[in-house]
């Protein structure tokens, strides 16, 4: 039976999923990164990193993927020759500098102790001042690309992180021959070739790198105005070609085939951002479906027929998710990791333990209010400096009150995003949730449905981004005539297999009032912090 392989590189682990061309998930395997998130100190070092730092070890990605693929192939019973194509989904913007042969700078002895030489995880927040300068210059120059990003360049994006290295470690910046997204680096390792042939994903470049198919990257004059040392950054530090996800970036080379236990020559798709892969993985083949890709953070992705400016949006990219449509990205910077942070803070062993008590509380958590900006605010304020809030606490409140208030705040954030899109004439017709969180934590989906007052379908696959990546692998292998055909064959749920969360209408008026309170709290808190 012919299969495709989806690789999903997350914040903590990599997952390999084998899927046949009818959408049957044959086997999967997940491998945690040995170094995890590098947030305290660099490997082998004792010096503490700054609180805004978040790095990863590039060796974890390839080693973990090789182990996961071998396990998945063994569990599936497939032969290596049965794998037609490979798709890669990766967290973004996760960024690294390399030499011209692809060697990450951090793996060279002279740069092992230099934080700026290490891959900066998507959640790395060390480039705040650089982000502020990018935004200031772009606004002063009236750069038209700002309309595609809701008027603001994000803290977690490509070029602010590059500038951070230039300013904090000019030696590392000078030694870097190539700056690229981790997803593009991974694909480069799989298919090989000189740097001028490496495939840069149009998805990653469009949403995180200020690129568009019509205008390319911003001008040299803009980069020079931000910092003279960046004037020729695209020419000097960013070789390669722009390739859409679902188009083959090349074929699996012999060394990686042996390492992964696969056959040499398998087509490999250009990379896609992991959350964006959740859209085809959730069976959303047409416009109007908001896909809630829920994990450590959440990205809420929507395809529309037109691209209309929306303030505070994280990105609008033509063909950014699926060909022929305008892909809108919105998001929340702290979701699953905020829930887990609260679990650890309150000393609870599991979220299930917290959830059982929280489910018994009435809407409003008996007076406890929360603002869920524990890792900044993406949509709609696009500000990584904003912080979270709990209010209304008294001595009779317990961990379950905090947890329910946090769930409700997260839901209010989604409602704000939906309202924002609709207010700017971008249709949101239905809601679909995917990722591991909706399956492991049904309470959060029910709270979302109650707050939004709308049904939410949870896609039956627990591995939406990996399934989406597998679909892209099938397209790279030309197993289908179009992306829509591949999605319909491989990820549209069979009748009765998806779980539907319907809103409890008894809670609507209460949540309407609480949502207004959340918006007032957000306005007061953001104004206070930014004044």
N, C-alpha and C positions, 0 to 999 in steps of 0.2 A: 504494500500500500504506500503510495507516494505521500510524503509529509513535508511540512516546512517547519523551520526552527525559529522561534522568537526568543531573543535575549533581552531581558529587562534589567537594567542596571539601576538599582535604587540607592537610597541613602545609606542603608545598612548591609545590603546583600545583593546578589545577582541571582536571577531566576532564568532557567532554561525551560522552554515549553515546546513540545512536539505536537503538532496539530495536522490532521489530514485535511484534504481539500473539501471535505464536507463539514468541517468545523468540529470534528470529534477530537477532544483533547486526549491524546494517547498516553502521555506521561510528562511529568515535570520534576524538577529538582531545584532546590535553592541552597546557596552557599553563602554564609555570612563572611564579610570581609574581616580577615584577621586583625587588621589595624582599626577597623570601624571608622568612626568619625574622629579625626585627629583634632582635638580641641584643647587639650591640656598642655602637651609638649610634643615636639617632633620625635619620631622614633630614634631611640638611642641618646636623646638629649634630656637634660634635667631642667633647662630654663623654661619657665612658664610662658605660654602663648597669651596674647591679649584675649580679652573676653569676646571680641568680635571675630575671632579666627575660627575657621572650619576648613580643614584640609582632608585629603584622602591620599592613599598610597596607590600609585598606578599599577604596581605589581599585583595588588589584590584583584583588580578587574580581570586581567587575563587569566591568572591562576584560578580564580573563582569560577570564571566562565568555563574554563576547560574541565574543571571538576564537575560542574553542574551539567554540562552537555554529556559527558560520559555517563553520568548517573541516569540522566533522562533517556538516553538511547538504550541503555541496558534495561531499564524498567519498561520501555515501550515494546521491546522485542523487535524493533525495526532494524534493518541493516543500514549501515552508513550510506550505502548507495541509494537508499530510499529517500534521503533528504534532498529536496529539489532546490530550496533557497533558504537564505538566512536574513532575518531582519533584526535591527538593533535599536532599542529604545534606551535613552539615557537621561539622567537628571540634567537639568540645564538652568542656568549657565554654570556648568562645572568646567573650569578652564585650566589649561596647563601650558607651560613653555617647554619646547623640546629643541634638540639639535636637528640638523637637516636629515639625519637618518632615523628620526623618530624617537631617539632616546630622551626620556624626560630629564629635565635639568636636575631635578632633585635626586636622581640616581647617580649623579657624578659626585665623587668624594668632595670636591671643592665647594659644592652647593648643598650638600646634605643637611647642613645646619642653618641654611638660609630659608626662612619661612616663605619668602616671596618666590622661591623656586619650586614650591610644591603645588600640586593641583588644588585650586581653590574651589571647594564644594559650592554648590548653588547657594547655600545659606551663609556663606562667608560674608560678613558685613564690615570688612575693614576699609572699604573704599568710599566712605560717606563723604568726605571732603572732595574727593575726585568726582563723585556723582553730582554734588552740588555745583562744581565748576562746569561740568558738561551741560547741566541744565541751564545755568546762568548764561553761558556762551550761546547755546542753541536758541534761547529765548531772545537774547539781545540781537542776534543775527536774523531772527525770524525764520529759522530753519524749517522748511515745510515738512520734513519727516516727523516732526513732533506730533502732527495730527494723527499719525498712525499709532501713536503710543499714548493717547489720551492727554497729551501735553507735557509728559514727563519721562525722562530716562530713569530706569530703575537701578537701585543700589546693587542688585544681584547680577547685573548684566556684564557683557563682554568687555567693552572698552574702559569703563571705570576701573575694573580689576587690573587691566593691562597698565593703566596709568599709575595705579597704586604701586606696582612693581617698579616702574620707571622712576618714581619719586623716592621710594624707600630703599631700593636696591638697584641703582644704575648698572652695577656690574652684572647682576643676573639678567636684567633687561638686555644689555648688550650681548651677553653670551647666548641668548635665545635666538635661534634661527627661525623658529616657527611658533606662533601662538595659535592655539586651536581648542575647540570644544572637546571634552573627553569622549563624547560619542563619535566625533569625527576621527579622533586619534585611535579609538578602538577599531573602527572600520579600516583605517589605514594599516593597522597591524595585521588585520585579517587578509587584506588583498595585496599589501605590499606596494612597491613602486616609489619613484622619486617624489620629493615634496610638491613639485609643480603639477603632479597628476592626482594628488590626494583629493578626495571628494568632501567638500564642505556642504553640509546639509542646508538646503534653502529654508527648512523649518527653523533650525537653530539660528542661522544667520538673520532670518527675517524677524524673529521674535526677540532675540537677545543681542543682535549685532548691528541693528539699525540699517539692515540691507533690504532692498526691494528689487523685484524683477525689473521694474521700469527704470529705477534710478541708481541701482547698485548701492555701494557704501557711501557715506557722506564724503564731501570733498576734502582734498588736502588742505584747503584754506580753513575749513572748519576745524580739522584736527590741529593745525598750527595755532589757531586762535586759542584752543584749549591748552596746548603745551607745545612749544616749538619742537620738542623731541618726538612728537607724535605725527609730524607733518606727513611723513611717507610710511606710516605704520602698515597700511594695507599692502603697498608695493613691496616693502622690505621684510615684513614679518608674517605675511599671510598668503603664502603661495597656495595654489590649488585651483579647483574649479567648483562651481556651484551646481549641486545635483539634488533634485527633489527626492524625498522619501518614496520608495516603491520603484525607483529606477536603480538599476545595478551600478554600484560604484566600482565593481571589479569582481574577480573570482577568488575563492579561497586558495591561498598559497599552500605549498606542500608542508612547510614547517608548522603552520597552524592546523592544517588538516591532521597531521600526525599527533599534535598536542591535544586536539579535541576529539580524536577518534572518528573523524569524518573523512569523506572522499575529497580529494583535491579537485578544484575547478567548480565548486558550487557557487552560483551567483550570490553576491552579498548586496543587500539594499543599502543606499545611503541612510544615515542615521535619522532618527526622529526624536524629539523631546518625549520623555516617558509619558507625561500627562496627555500629550497630543495623540500618542499611540492609543490611548484609552478611547478615543472617539471611534475609529474603525473597530476597535475591540469591543465596544458596547453596541455594535450593530447600527450606529447612526450614520446612514449613507446619504442623507439629504439635509436641507436647511431646516432650522427651527427647533432642533433638539439640543437642549443644554445638557451636556454630559458632565456630571460631577465626579471628577477623578479624585477620590478621597484617599489620602495616605498621611505621611508625615506632615506635609502641607497639602493643600488642595488647589488644583487648577480646575476651573469651570470653563469648559470649551464649548463654543457654539459656531456652527457654520451658518452663513447667511448668503442671500443672493447678491447683496450689495455691501460695499464698504462705506459706512457712515461714521463720521467722527463722534466719539463718545468720551467725555472727560473721565480721566482716571482709569481708562482701559489699559491693560498690560500689553496689548498689541493687536493690530488688525493687519493680517497678511493675506494677500490674494494667493490662492492655491497653497496656503500655509499648512492646512491640515488635509484637505482633499482637493483635487483638481476641479476647477470651474467654480469654486465657492470662495467666499471671503471668510477666513478663520479668525474668530475673536477669542482672545485669551483673557480671562480674568482669574483672580485667585486670592487665596488667603494663606498667609505665610506661616501660620501655626495652627494645626488641627490635631492630627494624631499625636504629634510630639508634645503639644500642649496638654492633651489628655493624659499622656504618660508622665509628663512633668508633675501634674497635679497628683497622680497616683503615688509617685515617689515622695512628693512633698508631704502628703498626708499619711505615709507609712502603710498604705494598703498594698496587698500582694497582687491583686488583679483588678482590672477595670470592671470585670463582671461583678466582683464584690461591691464596688462602688455603685455600679449601675442598678443593682437590685434595689438598693435603698433609694437611689435617685429617682427611679421609675415610680416609686410610691408617693413622691412629693407632688404638690399641685403646680401648675404653671406659675412661673414667677419665683420658684424656689424659696417661698416664704420670706420674701423681701430681699434676698441676696441678688445683686446685680453684677454683671461682668462686662468688661470690654476686652475682646479677645486679641489684642495686639501684642502678644507676648514675644513675637519675633518681627515686630513692625507691622505696618498695614500695606498690603499690595493694592487691591482694588477696593475703594476708588481713590485713596489718597496717595498711593505710591510713595510711601515714606517709611524707610526702615528704622528711623529714629523713634517712632511712636511706640509707646509702651502700654502694657495691659493694666487693667484695673479690676479690683473687687470692691464693692461698696455695700452698705446696708448690713454689715455683719454685727451680730450680737453673740452673747455667750451661749445661747441655746443652739446656734447653728453648728453643724458638723461637716465632715468631709463630703457627705452626699449633697449638701446644699451647694457647696462650692462647685461640685462636679455638674450638677444640673444647671446651675447658672452659667457655667462655661459652655455646656452643650447648647443652651439657648442663645448665648452670645454668638457662637459660631453660626447658628441658624439665622440669626438676625443679619449677620454679615452676608450670607447668601441671599437673603431677601433684598438687601440693599443693592446687590449686584443685579438681580433680576429686575428690580425697579429701574435701575439706571439704564439698562439695555432697552427696556420697553419705553421709557420716557424719551429715548432718542431714536424711536421708530425702528428698533431692531427686534423682530419678532422672537419671542420665546414661547413655543407651543407645547412642549412637553419636557419632562425632566427624567433623566436616567442617571443612576449612580453606579459607579464601578470602582475597582480597586479592592484591596483586602478589607479596608475599614467597614464598608457597609455590610459585609458578611459577618465580620467578627463582632460588630457593635450595632445591632439593629436598633437600639434605643436612640442613637444619634440620628438615624434616618427618620424614625417616627417623629422626633422633635422637629427635624427639618420640615417634614410634611405638615405638621401642625402649625408651625410658624408661617410657612409659605401659603398655607391653605390650598395646597395642590397635591395631586398624586405624584409619587416618585416610584419609578420602576427600578428595581435592583437587578442588573443583568446577572444571569445565572453563573457566568464565569467568575471565579474569584481572582482571575489573572488578566484583567482587561488590557493593561499595557503590553504584557507579553503576547497576548492573543493578537493585538493590533500589530505588533512587530512581526509575528508569524505571517499575518496577511500581507505585510509589505514584502516579506521574503518570497511569498507566492507570486506577487506582482513582479519582483525582480527576476524571477524565473520564467515570467510570461505564462504562468499557468492559467490566467484569466484575461479576458479582453479589456476589462476596465476595473478601477477600484470599486465601483458600485457592485459589479458582478461578484467580485471577491468577497466583499462585506456581506452581501446577501447569501452567499453560499456558506460562509465560514463563521459568521457571528450574529446574524439575526436570530433571536431566541425562538425556539419552537413553542407553539401555543402551550400555555400552562406551566412553562419552566421558569419564568421570571416571577419574582415576588413583587407585589404591588403594595406600597404603604399609602393608605388613604388617610387624609387629615381627619382628626376628631373635631367636628364642627362645634362642639360645645366649648372648645378652647379658643375659637377664632377671635371673639371680641377682647378677651384677656390678652392674647398675643398681639393684637393690633395696638393696644395701649402700651404694652411692654416694648414693642418695636419703636414706637414714637419716643419712649423713654431712652432706649438705646441710642437712637439718633441724636437726641439732645446731649446725652453723656458724651458721645463721640465728638460732637461739636465743641463742647466745653473743654474736654480734655485735650483735643488736638490744638485748640486755640491757646490754651495755657502753656502747653509744651513748646509751641512754635513762636510764642511771643517773646 
